[in-house]
Amino acid sequence: MPYFLLAAFEILLVGRVLLRPHRDPSSRIAWIVVVLVLPFLGAAAYLLLGETSLGARRERRLRKIEGSLPPYRQTGVDPETTPRFAMLARVATSISGMPVVGGNTGRLMADSNAAIDSMVADIDGAEDTVHLLFYIWLSDANGTKVIDALKRAAARGVTCRAVADSLGSRDLIRSSAWREMRDAGVRVAEALRVGNPILRPLQGRLDLRNHRKILVVDDRITYCGSQNCADPEFRVKPKFAPWVDAVIRFEGPIARQNQRLWAGDWMVNQDEDVHAILEAPLESSAEGIPAVAFGTGPTARFSAMPEMFESLLYSAGREVVITTPYFVPDRPLQQALSAAGYRGIDVTIVFPARNDSWIVAAASHSCYADLLRSGVKIREYEGGLLHTKSFTVDDDVTLIGSANMDRRSFELNYENNILFQDEELTAAVRERQETYLASSREVTLDQVEAWPVTRRLWNNVIAMLGPVL
């Protein structure tokens, strides 16, 4: 390629980097360096990984469906909440447009197998509809239990609709179990279909994924948490097993809010209008657990998920306990964590001791020293891969769902979470967090500062690449 053509191409690409919305300055600088230093490879990398485009056709369809959803209607009595929770709930409402709803109950599942058994029992008891969505759905023991329950429900006339992510659940979608489920009357959809992996990048970024985990039964029961539809032994990555998850079963009007998130995903990926299931107004109550559901993703408000995390941190008056497997924070979230530690909040973060992503492990380790210096406590769980995404504040506020504290959850994945205020259910989540702490080792500042230069160099290099991933 003649030099002047190459120069013109690089200038155009740099202009595209500069004009892309929602990029922080460090990300723009990183991409400009990559494009200029590696002219051909850098350009290819940016076109594949530098933007969060679903593709023009898919995004038009999504916007059209979101705009066509029935107006959110709520009747009854607004729940009584503390001023702090009301503020936090406004952040959640600003993301997905759904207000706090009362009249809910919640129960933390004992473990992953118990969660699946409870889901199966609710599907077996369904009378009208069963709607679910999973990022990873395997045809192992637990995955097959859910498949069989859906087939039984469809056979007795219950309308069953199931969504699985095209990449995360590719083995199931290609299997006979998927076809048999469809043949049994279960309506199925493939979320963010990959199709031809060579041609797909021409139509939008390949690795944008639907990472949500949602089950709604009869518009009144829903589950929310970190668990995929699979055995804790997680046979696709057995050497990191068991996968340790937490799931809450909710009953009440909060189920409709999860239903609304699910319905948008269904209509984007399947040509069926399900507006009717959202038209009846929700009946809120002053009793029960106040809760609000919200969904984030590459087409939601930019930085919505980190803003929620930061708001929780700045609202804390005494204690914050966080569990997350993937931790690659942006600068504001890192600062919010440190600020909480410096102002005397008892902040504890629990990570897995062995992470299935060496990139995430290195990038998160690069943050340890600054966090520890601010007083944040770091623990590493040794009983398997701690996959639970939980965030408790003081004695009464909990956030649970699918979102991690990394750039993938912030910018690339569709996620779902529920924020609630309740002392009893928060105490149950805190008790679960304590079991993680009991199986964790402490990481101290002395240990981190004693890491060899090569390890610290490696961690910082990987972390530096974060803005271009």
Secondary structure, 3 states (H helix, E strand, C coil): CCHHHHHHHHHHHHHHHHHCCCCCHHHHHHHHHHHHHCHHHHHHHHHHHCCCCCCHHHHHHHHHHHHHCCCCCEEECCCCCCHHHHHHHHHHHHHHCCCCEEEEEEEECCCHHHHHHHHHHHHHCCCCEEEEEECCECCCHHHHHHHHHHHHHHHCCCEEEEEEECCCCHHHHCCHHHHHHHHCCCEEEEECCCCCCCCHHHCCCCCCEECCEEEEECCCEEEEECCCECCCCCCCCHHHCCEECCEEEEECCHHHHHHHHHHHHHHHHCCCCCHHHHCCCEEECCCCEEEEEEEECCCCCCCHHHHHHHHHHHHCCCEEEEECCCECCCHHHHHHHHHHHHCCCEEEEEEECCCCCHHHHHHHHCCHHHHHHCCCEEEEECCCEECCCEEEECCCEEEEECCCECHHHHHHEEEEEEEEECHHHHHHHHHHHHHHHHCEEEECHHHHHCCCHHHHHHHHHHHHCHHHC
